[in-house]
Amino acid sequence: MQFTDIDGVTLHFAHRPVAGRRHLVFINALGTDFRIWNAVTEVLGDDVSTLVYDKRGHGLSDLGTTPYSIEDHVDDLAGLIDRLGIEDVALCGLSVGGLVAQGLYARRPELVSGLVLCDTAHKIGTQESWNARIATVKKDGIEAIADAVMKAWFTPGFHAQRTNELAGCRNMLVRQNVDGYIATCVALREADYTGVAASIAAPTLCVAGDQDGSTPPDLVRSLADLIAGSRFEVIADAGHIPCIERPEALAALLHAFLADLPAGN
Ligand SMILES: O=C(O)CC1=CCC(=O)O1
């Protein structure tokens, strides 16, 4: 287990460097911890150096001061990358993690050689939708929204056939720190990265699960439309969390994307 303190917030992470291989940094969705990337990093194997971590308020990382902004999550990630002495990264950000990836690019463009923006957007949800979710979770806990979130995360096929994984993922969601969950909902509510997305000049791949119930393919395509030269791909038979539902398909896209990037530092 690896932990470090970034400006008073303990972050849980797993760094797996492979000599001579570019770093790919994975940034999580709301209500998840870094185990969601296990199957993807297993497929990528020794072809890439990897860094996964738990956002503040999630997994084994500290809660820190609430509420959060996306910029707070960017501070944590920039601090973690610097602490590990990594000078060149490709980012794979899922959902709110995609906003953090866009924010890190805006802050440190020299650090970021490429972005994979997975099931995410420049703006996710509305003031009303986040306020409603925050009110429900404050009153009745994460359990109260868990079934609806599972519907957005996974396809009906996953619900019908992969019942053990579904139960485990639901456990992961409801066991997140409720204050960290709400604080990240606030960050999402306030984030509009339309201008940031339009400024991205690094190679970018936008990816959507074809049955994503949270950031549907049309929304992800609208993100891709903002980013000059970006590519857009749809993963079949996937909801909002393709790294769990279709890890081999996402890993194949990541592999091809990394192979096309210019050599890093
Ligand atoms: O929890 C959801 O509904 C899906 C989601 C939205 C932002 C995020 O990170 O996950």
The ligand as a Tripos MOL2 file, in Angstrom:
@<TRIPOS>MOLECULE
LIG
   10    10     1     0     0
SMALL
NO_CHARGES

@<TRIPOS>ATOM
      1 O1        -22.6640    8.8880  -10.3810 O.co2     1 LIG1
      2 C1        -23.0640    9.1430  -11.5050 C.2       1 LIG1
      3 O2        -24.2370    9.3680  -11.7470 O.co2     1 LIG1
      4 C2        -22.1120    9.2120  -12.6360 C.3       1 LIG1
      5 C3        -21.1210   10.2840  -12.4790 C.2       1 LIG1
      6 C4        -21.2730   11.5940  -12.7350 C.2       1 LIG1
      7 C5        -20.0160   12.2720  -12.4730 C.3       1 LIG1
      8 C6        -19.1620   11.1460  -12.0750 C.2       1 LIG1
      9 O3        -17.9740   11.1860  -11.7970 O.2       1 LIG1
     10 O4        -19.8740   10.0020  -12.0850 O.3       1 LIG1
@<TRIPOS>BOND
     1     1     2 2
     2     2     3 1
     3     2     4 1
     4     4     5 1
     5     5     6 2
     6     5    10 1
     7     6     7 1
     8     7     8 1
     9     8     9 2
    10     8    10 1
@<TRIPOS>SUBSTRUCTURE
     1 LIG1         1 GROUP 0 **** ****
